[in-house]
């Protein structure tokens, strides 16, 4: 999508929009929709298609997919519920929304696990065909909630989606089972009618997706149209809504997920450095999509290698870096622990290596499809010996592109492995991305060693002759005449790179590697303090950016000044961070862990940081952070 306006003034993310039958068409500034059903009902596809149409229409948006870890969770059970939440608006938004304004429940399990999030007066659309005695018993309903009066606080629409979909798909000539599978498209068509979403893109998508099965494609298109027509012809749906396009900075936009943005950033890093990119990895949720996306771009000099395990993947990536490529490995959760020895090897070899950790709930296998920020201490310190590496974290899906480029810049300029800490909320969520001007991207070209460089005039090549500004060592591509040198995990002699057990040399090399990381050039921390009167600072990192920002907007809307800052660089930290922290009476650090960054800040800067933590597998809600912040502000003002 393209837009030619300017960003409007920021406004608080308001509560749920009201709804009700019998009202004339209404204009809304924002809507939150949640599709929920069985993990086989296609809720992720349904939500993704609605998101694509919202993006094409020009809305700002943010999404939260939420699905089981099992490939096919038990049908009709609470653990098997899959949902997709979408927040779209006519202004800039920061989160997928706290509570849905509209809940589409495809079965009793979806209703039971999500109804508590729907506020009174919210719209509930229920697929009645799944509310059989057997399905109700599975999830512990003693009475049918559609008949018990439990749903009286909501605006309820009871729709026999499976039955209507079967009738609509009949001309396609598919069987009953295949016809019923298209009921998610019926729901999508109905919601598309309610919110005036375009239909051409979805119909085109369905025909392309099922191009090899034209009867299935036709069944899905017919179901989609039937949902649209049902809304238009049924008196129960007397109201439609419009959410105008958002006014965003001028440029061309596309919808993008965090993993896709990360993959594109790696492609751009290869192009701007002139180096081939080698991804050595092992599939693991939620990092696998980076592998899937990069595998599509061989024409940009991308090589993807799916190894037999995590250790082989990172070993291959480091070997590629030794050979003159930009080596990359991706992982999540326990995979980072398996890669730790090879990351330590990259530290002592002083070679560029990008390690992308898409964090998930832990420990061990933990919650593979849920989000968490609990790998920070492991990223910083989870290796034997003094093994420092730069650590960066993107704040949103679109930000993954820039952070991938920045991580590549640091790895190449300083000859070091770099850890990029994304997480499940960022990786699977999506938002509009302003496609950048390629020529404006940073120049990442590197200079390889061309021959002997020993300062003693011996005619040898010394790999640890360093750049006086960056402390980066020489990078020699194997096979370059005159650059033969020793490589391995044993400690190296400063300069020559020969094996050394000398205590003073080891002390010097450890301090040099630390000084190199400490000297990585990072920008100063920017603080958002509109009034300049705030006495409380909220500091976050990673995906907490959106909920923190939305909460701060709400607090300011109440007339209470508050400052916000966000860390992209976790090692080294911005040079002015200490001064910023000491500027405020109270510092609050929300994290999806048990206070890892807060502990680091207390130890390093001797600031009494107030830690607010959550480890539920779900992102913060703006409402819960708003309550925390207002409580703290009232205490500071007292």
C-alpha positions in Angstrom: 0.0 0.0 0.0 1.1 3.6 -0.6 0.3 6.7 1.5 1.2 10.3 1.1 0.3 11.8 4.4 1.9 12.5 7.7 1.7 10.8 11.1 -1.2 12.1 13.2 -0.8 13.1 16.8 -0.5 10.1 19.0 -3.7 9.3 20.9 -4.4 6.8 23.7 -5.4 3.3 22.6 -9.1 3.5 23.6 -11.2 0.8 25.1 -13.4 -1.6 23.0 -15.7 -0.1 20.4 -19.3 -0.6 21.1 -21.6 -2.6 18.8 -25.2 -3.4 18.6 -27.9 -4.5 16.2 -30.2 -2.0 14.6 -27.7 0.9 14.4 -26.9 2.6 11.2 -23.5 2.1 9.6 -20.8 3.5 11.9 -17.3 4.9 11.4 -14.8 3.6 13.9 -11.2 4.6 14.5 -10.1 1.1 15.7 -11.3 -2.5 16.0 -9.9 -5.6 17.6 -11.1 -8.9 16.1 -10.2 -12.4 17.4 -10.8 -15.6 15.4 -10.8 -18.7 17.6 -11.4 -22.3 16.8 -9.9 -25.8 16.7 -6.3 -26.0 15.6 -7.5 -27.6 12.4 -10.1 -24.9 11.6 -7.7 -22.6 9.8 -7.8 -19.7 12.2 -4.3 -18.6 11.4 -5.0 -18.5 7.7 -8.3 -16.6 8.3 -6.6 -14.0 10.5 -3.7 -13.6 8.1 -6.1 -13.0 5.1 -8.1 -10.4 7.0 -4.8 -8.8 8.0 -3.6 -8.7 4.4 -6.8 -7.0 3.3 -6.5 -4.5 6.2 -3.0 -3.7 5.1 -3.9 -3.4 1.5 -6.7 -1.0 2.5 -4.2 1.2 4.3 -5.0 0.6 8.0 -2.3 0.5 10.6 -2.4 -2.9 12.3 -0.8 -5.3 14.7 -1.5 -9.0 15.2 -1.1 -11.7 17.8 -1.3 -15.3 16.5 -1.7 -17.9 19.3 -1.7 -21.6 18.6 -0.9 -25.0 20.2 2.6 -26.5 19.9 1.2 -29.8 18.5 0.9 -30.2 14.8 -2.6 -31.5 15.3 -3.8 -30.9 18.8 -6.8 -33.0 20.1 -9.8 -31.8 18.3 -12.4 -29.9 20.3 -10.3 -29.6 23.5 -9.2 -26.5 25.3 -5.5 -27.2 24.7 -6.3 -27.5 21.0 -7.7 -24.0 20.6 -6.0 -21.8 18.0 -6.7 -18.0 17.8 -5.6 -15.0 15.8 -6.1 -11.5 17.1 -6.0 -8.5 14.8 -6.0 -4.8 15.8 -6.5 -2.4 12.9 -7.0 1.4 13.0 -7.0 4.7 11.2 -4.1 5.9 13.3 -0.7 4.6 14.5 -1.2 1.7 17.0 1.4 -0.2 19.0 -0.2 -3.5 20.2 -2.6 -6.2 18.9 -5.1 -4.9 21.5 -5.9 -6.1 25.0 -9.5 -7.4 24.5 -11.4 -8.2 21.3 -14.3 -6.1 20.2 -15.5 -9.0 18.1 -14.9 -12.7 18.9 -15.6 -15.4 16.3 -15.9 -18.8 18.1 -15.9 -21.8 15.9 -16.6 -24.4 18.7 -17.4 -24.7 22.4 -13.7 -25.0 23.3 -12.9 -21.7 21.5 -15.8 -20.0 23.3 -14.9 -21.2 26.7 -11.2 -20.3 26.5 -11.8 -16.9 25.0 -15.1 -15.6 26.3 -13.5 -14.1 29.4 -11.5 -11.7 27.3 -14.7 -10.3 25.5 -16.0 -7.2 27.3 -19.7 -6.7 28.0 -21.3 -5.3 24.9 -18.8 -7.0 22.7 -19.9 -8.8 19.5 -19.9 -12.6 19.6 -20.3 -14.7 16.4 -20.7 -18.4 17.1 -20.7 -21.4 14.8 -23.7 -23.2 16.2 -23.1 -26.5 14.3 -20.2 -27.5 16.6 -22.3 -27.1 19.8 -23.2 -30.8 20.1 -23.6 -32.6 23.4 -20.3 -34.5 22.8 -18.3 -31.3 22.1 -19.9 -29.5 25.1 -18.9 -32.4 27.4 -15.3 -32.3 26.1 -14.8 -28.9 27.6 -16.9 -29.2 30.7 -20.1 -27.4 29.8 -22.9 -28.9 31.8 -25.4 -26.8 29.8 -25.3 -25.4 26.3 -24.1 -21.7 26.8 -26.0 -20.7 23.8 -29.2 -21.5 25.7 -28.3 -21.0 29.3 -28.3 -17.2 29.4 -24.6 -17.0 29.9 -24.1 -14.9 26.8 -26.7 -12.2 27.7 -24.0 -9.5 28.3 -22.9 -9.7 24.7 -24.3 -9.0 21.2 -24.6 -12.6 20.0 -25.0 -13.8 16.4 -25.7 -17.6 16.1 -24.7 -18.8 12.7 -24.8 -22.4 11.4 -21.5 -22.0 9.5 -20.8 -25.6 8.7 -24.3 -26.1 7.3 -24.3 -22.9 5.3 -20.8 -23.7 4.0 -21.8 -27.2 2.8 -24.7 -25.7 0.9 -22.6 -23.0 -0.7 -19.8 -25.4 -1.7 -22.1 -27.9 -3.3 -21.6 -26.6 -6.9 -17.9 -27.2 -6.5 -18.5 -30.9 -6.4 -16.4 -31.6 -3.3 -17.2 -34.0 -0.5 -18.9 -33.1 2.8 -15.6 -33.1 4.7 -13.8 -30.9 2.2 -16.8 -28.6 2.1 -16.9 -28.2 5.9 -13.2 -27.3 6.0 -14.1 -24.1 4.1 -16.2 -22.8 7.0 -13.3 -20.5 8.1 -13.7 -18.8 4.7 -17.4 -18.3 5.5 -16.4 -16.6 8.7 -13.9 -14.5 6.8 -16.5 -13.5 4.2 -18.9 -12.4 7.0 -16.3 -10.3 8.8 -15.1 -8.8 5.5 -18.7 -7.7 4.8 -19.1 -6.2 8.3 -16.0 -4.1 8.0 -16.1 -3.3 4.3 -12.9 -5.2 3.5 -12.1 -5.8 -0.2 -12.7 -9.3 -1.5 -10.7 -9.5 -4.7 -7.4 -10.2 -3.0 -8.7 -13.1 -0.9 -10.4 -14.7 -3.9 -7.2 -14.5 -5.9 -5.2 -15.8 -3.0 -7.5 -18.9 -2.6 -7.3 -19.7 -6.3 -3.5 -19.5 -6.2 -3.2 -21.4 -3.0 -5.3 -24.3 -4.3 -4.3 -24.0 -7.9 -3.5 -27.8 -8.1 -7.0 -28.6 -6.6 -9.4 -26.3 -8.5 -12.5 -27.9 -6.9 -11.1 -27.1 -3.4 -10.3 -23.6 -4.5 -13.8 -23.1 -5.9 -15.3 -24.5 -2.6 -13.4 -22.0 -0.6 -14.3 -19.1 -2.8 -17.9 -20.0 -2.7 -17.8 -20.3 1.1 -16.2 -16.9 1.3 -18.8 -15.3 -0.9 -21.6 -17.1 1.1 -20.3 -15.5 4.3 -20.3 -12.1 2.6 -23.8 -12.6 1.3 -25.1 -13.9 4.6 -24.1 -10.7 6.3 -25.7 -8.6 3.5 -29.0 -10.5 3.5 -29.6 -11.5 7.1 -31.5 -9.0 9.2 -29.5 -10.0 12.3 -26.5 -8.1 10.9 -28.1 -4.7 10.5 -24.9 -2.8 11.1 -21.7 -2.4 9.2 -18.6 -0.5 10.2 -15.8 1.4 8.5 -12.3 2.0 9.7 -10.6 4.5 7.4 -7.0 4.1 6.2 -4.4 5.4 8.5 -2.3 8.5 7.8 1.2 7.3 7.8 4.5 8.8 6.6 4.8 8.9 2.8 6.1 5.7 1.1 5.2 2.2 0.0 4.2 -0.2 2.6 3.6 -4.0 2.9 2.4 -6.2 5.7 5.3 -8.2 7.2 5.9 -10.6 10.0 9.0 -10.4 12.3 10.6 -13.5 10.9 10.1 -12.4 7.3 11.5 -8.9 8.1 14.5 -10.6 9.8 15.1 -12.8 6.7 14.9 -9.7 4.4 17.3 -7.9 6.6 19.8 -10.8 6.2 19.3 -10.7 2.4 19.9 -6.9 2.5 23.0 -7.4 4.6 24.4 -9.8 2.0 23.8 -7.4 -0.8 25.2 -4.3 1.0 28.3 -6.2 2.2 28.9 -8.0 -1.2 29.2 -11.3 0.7 27.4 -14.5 0.2 25.0 -15.3 3.1 25.1 -18.8 4.5 22.4 -20.0 6.9 23.3 -23.1 8.9 20.4 -24.1 11.1 18.1 -26.7 12.5 14.3 -26.2 12.4 12.8 -25.2 15.7 9.7 -23.2 16.6 9.3 -20.2 16.3 12.6 -19.7 14.3 11.9 -22.0 11.4 10.1 -19.4 9.2 13.4 -17.5 8.8 14.9 -20.7 7.2 11.8 -21.1 5.0 11.9 -17.5 3.8 15.6 -17.4 3.1 15.4 -20.6 1.2 13.3 -18.7 -1.4 16.1 -16.2 -2.2 19.0 -18.2 -3.7 19.1 -15.6 -6.4 20.5 -13.1 -3.9 23.5 -15.3 -3.0 21.8 -17.0 -0.1 22.7 -20.6 0.8 20.5 -22.4 3.3 21.7 -25.6 5.0 19.3 -27.6 7.2 21.7 -29.5 9.5 21.0 -32.6 11.5 21.1 -30.7 14.8 21.7 -27.4 16.4 25.5 -27.9 16.9 26.0 -28.9 13.3 24.1 -25.8 12.1 26.1 -23.3 14.0 29.3 -25.1 13.2 28.6 -24.9 9.5 27.7 -21.2 9.8 31.0 -20.5 11.6 32.9 -22.5 8.9 31.2 -20.4 6.2 32.4 -17.2 8.0 35.9 -18.6 8.1 35.5 -19.1 4.3 34.6 -15.5 3.7 30.8 -15.6 3.9 28.4 -13.9 6.3 27.6 -16.9 8.5 24.1 -17.0 10.2 22.4 -19.4 12.4 18.9 -19.3 13.8 17.4 -21.0 16.9 15.1 -20.8 19.8 14.9 -21.8 23.4 17.1 -24.9 24.2 18.9 -24.5 20.8 20.8 -21.5 22.0 22.3 -23.6 24.8 23.5 -26.3 22.3 25.2 -23.6 20.2 27.1 -22.0 23.1 30.4 -23.9 22.7 30.6 -22.9 19.0 29.7 -19.3 19.8 32.6 -19.3 22.3 34.8 -20.6 19.5 33.7 -17.7 17.3 34.6 -15.4 20.1 38.1 -16.6 20.3 38.5 -16.9 16.5 37.1 -13.4 16.3 35.0 -14.1 13.2 31.7 -12.5 12.2 28.7 -14.7 13.0 25.0 -13.8 13.4 23.1 -15.9 16.0 19.3 -15.2 15.8 17.5 -16.5 18.9 13.7 -16.3 18.5 12.9 -16.6 22.2 10.0 -18.8 23.5 8.7 -20.0 26.8 11.0 -22.3 28.8 12.9 -23.9 30.4 13.7 -27.0 28.3 11.1 -27.6 25.6 8.8 -25.3 27.6 6.1 -23.5 25.6 7.3 -23.8 21.9 4.6 -21.6 20.5 4.4 -19.0 23.3 6.5 -15.9 23.8 9.0 -15.0 26.5 12.1 -12.8 27.1 14.0 -15.2 29.4 17.2 -15.8 27.3 18.8 -12.4 28.0 21.2 -13.7 30.7 22.1 -16.7 28.6 22.8 -14.5 25.6 25.1 -12.3 27.7 26.8 -14.8 29.9 25.8 -18.4 28.8 29.3 -19.5 27.7 32.4 -20.8 29.5 35.2 -18.3 30.2 35.0 -14.6 29.5 33.1 -14.7 26.3 31.6 -11.3 25.4 29.3 -10.8 22.5 27.2 -7.8 21.3 23.5 -8.4 21.9 20.6 -6.6 20.2 16.8 -6.9 20.3 14.2 -5.7 17.8 11.1 -4.0 19.3 8.5 -4.9 16.7 8.0 -7.1 13.5 9.1 -4.4 11.1 12.1 -3.4 13.3 13.6 -6.9 12.7 14.8 -5.7 9.3 16.8 -2.8 10.7 18.2 -4.8 13.6 19.3 -7.6 11.3 21.2 -5.1 9.3 22.7 -3.5 12.4 23.7 -6.9 13.8 25.5 -7.6 10.5 27.2 -4.2 10.6 28.6 -4.9 14.1 29.6 -8.5 13.2 31.5 -7.5 10.1 33.1 -4.3 11.4 34.2 -5.7 14.7 34.9 -9.4 13.7 32.6 -10.9 16.4 29.6 -13.1 16.8 26.5 -11.1 17.5 23.3 -12.3 19.2 20.0 -11.0 18.0 17.1 -11.6 20.5 13.7 -11.7 18.9 10.8 -13.5 20.5 7.6 -15.3 19.5 5.4 -12.2 19.7 7.7 -10.3 17.4 8.4 -13.2 15.1 4.8 -14.3 14.4 3.1 -10.9 14.7 2.8 -8.6 11.8 2.5 -4.9 11.0 2.9 -2.5 8.1 6.5 -2.1 7.0 7.7 1.0 5.2 9.9 -0.5 2.4 13.2 1.3 2.6 15.2 3.0 -0.2 17.8 0.3 -0.9 20.5 2.9 -1.8 20.0 4.5 1.7 20.9 1.3 3.5 24.4 1.2 5.2 27.5 0.2 3.3 28.7 -3.0 4.9 31.6 -3.8 2.6 34.6 -5.4 4.2 38.3 -5.6 3.4 39.9 -9.0 3.4 43.6 -9.6 4.1 45.6 -9.8 0.9 49.0 -11.0 2.0 51.7 -11.1 4.8 51.3 -8.4 7.4 53.7 -9.3 10.2 55.1 -6.1 11.8 58.5 -7.8 12.4 59.1 -8.1 8.6 59.2 -11.9 8.7 56.9 -12.2 5.7 54.3 -14.1 7.7 50.6 -13.5 8.1 49.5 -12.5 11.6 45.8 -12.9 12.0 45.5 -10.9 15.2 47.0 -7.7 13.9 44.2 -5.3 14.9 42.5 -2.2 13.5 43.4 0.5 16.0 39.9 1.9 16.1 37.7 -1.2 16.2 40.2 -3.7 17.5 39.0 -6.0 14.7 41.5 -8.6 13.6 42.4 -9.3 9.9 40.0 -11.6 8.0 41.7 -13.9 5.6 39.9 -16.0 3.1 41.4 -19.5 2.9 43.4 -20.0 -0.2 44.6 -16.4 -0.4 48.4 -16.6 -1.0 50.5 -15.5 1.9 47.7 -15.6 4.5 48.2 -19.1 5.9 47.6 -19.1 9.6 46.7 -21.4 12.5 43.0 -21.7 13.6 41.4 -23.5 16.6 39.9 -23.1 20.0 43.1 -22.9 22.0 44.2 -19.5 23.2 46.1 -17.5 20.6 49.2 -15.3 21.0 48.4 -11.7 20.5 49.3 -10.7 17.0 50.8 -13.9 15.6 47.9 -16.2 16.5 50.3 -19.0 17.6 49.0 -21.2 20.4 49.9 -19.6 23.7 49.7 -20.7 27.3 51.4 -17.6 28.6 49.4 -16.1 31.6 50.1 -12.5 30.6 49.1 -13.2 27.0 45.8 -14.8 28.1 45.0 -11.9 30.3 45.8 -9.5 27.5 43.6 -11.4 24.9 40.7 -11.7 27.3 40.8 -7.9 27.9 41.2 -7.1 24.2 38.1 -9.2 23.3 36.1 -7.4 26.0 37.4 -4.0 25.0 36.4 -4.7 21.4 32.8 -5.4 22.4 32.7 -2.5 24.9 33.9 -0.3 22.0 31.1 -1.2 19.6 29.6 2.1 18.5 26.0 2.4 19.5 23.7 5.5 19.5 22.7 7.2 22.8 19.4 6.2 24.4 16.5 8.4 23.4 13.9 9.3 26.0 10.3 10.1 25.2 9.3 12.6 27.8 6.9 15.1 26.1 6.3 17.4 29.0 9.8 17.2 30.4 8.2 16.9 33.9 8.2 13.2 34.4 9.6 11.8 37.6 9.1 8.1 36.5 10.8 6.4 33.6 9.6 3.1 32.0 12.5 1.2 30.4 11.9 -1.8 28.2 13.6 -4.0 25.6 12.3 -6.2 22.8 8.6 -6.8 22.2 7.6 -5.0 25.4 7.9 -1.8 23.4 4.3 -1.8 22.1 2.5 -2.5 25.4 4.7 0.0 27.2 4.1 2.7 24.6 0.4 2.1 24.6 0.3 2.2 28.4 2.2 5.4 28.5 -0.2 7.0 26.0 -3.1 6.1 28.3 -1.3 7.4 31.4 -0.6 10.7 29.7 -4.2 10.8 28.6 -5.1 10.9 32.3 -2.9 14.0 32.8 0.0 12.1 34.5 3.5 12.8 33.0 5.6 9.7 32.4 8.8 9.1 30.4 9.6 6.1 28.2 12.8 4.7 26.8 13.6 1.4 25.0 16.8 -0.5 24.7 17.8 -2.0 21.3 21.4 -2.5 22.4 21.8 -4.7 25.4 25.5 -5.2 25.1 27.2 -2.8 25.0 24.5 -0.6 26.5 24.2 3.1 25.4 26.9 5.3 26.9 24.3 7.7 28.4 22.1 5.0 30.0 23.4 5.5 33.5 22.8 9.3 33.3 19.3 8.7 32.1 18.5 6.2 34.9 19.7 8.5 37.6 17.6 11.4 36.1 14.3 9.9 37.4 13.0 9.2 40.9 11.7 5.8 39.9 12.6 3.4 37.0 10.2 0.7 36.1 11.3 -2.2 33.9 8.6 -4.5 32.5 9.9 -7.9 31.3 8.6 -11.2 30.2 11.0 -13.0 32.6 11.7 -12.8 36.3 13.6 -9.5 36.1 16.8 -10.2 34.2 17.4 -6.7 32.8 16.4 -5.2 36.0 19.0 -7.2 37.9 21.7 -6.1 35.4 20.7 -2.4 35.7 20.8 -2.6 39.5 24.2 -4.2 39.5 25.8 -1.9 37.0 24.2 1.4 37.7 23.2 1.1 41.4 19.7 2.2 40.6 16.7 0.9 42.6 14.9 -0.5 39.6 11.2 -1.5 40.0 10.8 -4.8 38.2 7.4 -5.8 36.8 7.4 -9.3 35.4 5.2 -11.7 33.5 5.9 -15.3 32.4 2.5 -16.4 31.1 3.6 -17.1 27.5 1.6 -14.1 26.3 2.7 -10.4 25.8 1.9 -7.7 28.3 -1.5 -5.9 27.9 -1.5 -2.2 27.8 -4.2 -2.1 30.5 -2.2 -4.1 33.0 0.8 -1.9 32.5 -1.3 1.2 32.8 -2.5 0.0 36.2 1.1 -0.6 37.3 2.2 2.8 36.1 -0.6 4.8 37.7 -0.1 3.0 41.0 3.6 3.9 40.9 2.9 7.5 39.9 0.5 8.0 42.7 3.0 6.6 45.1 5.8 9.0 43.8 3.5 12.0 44.0 2.3 11.3 47.5 
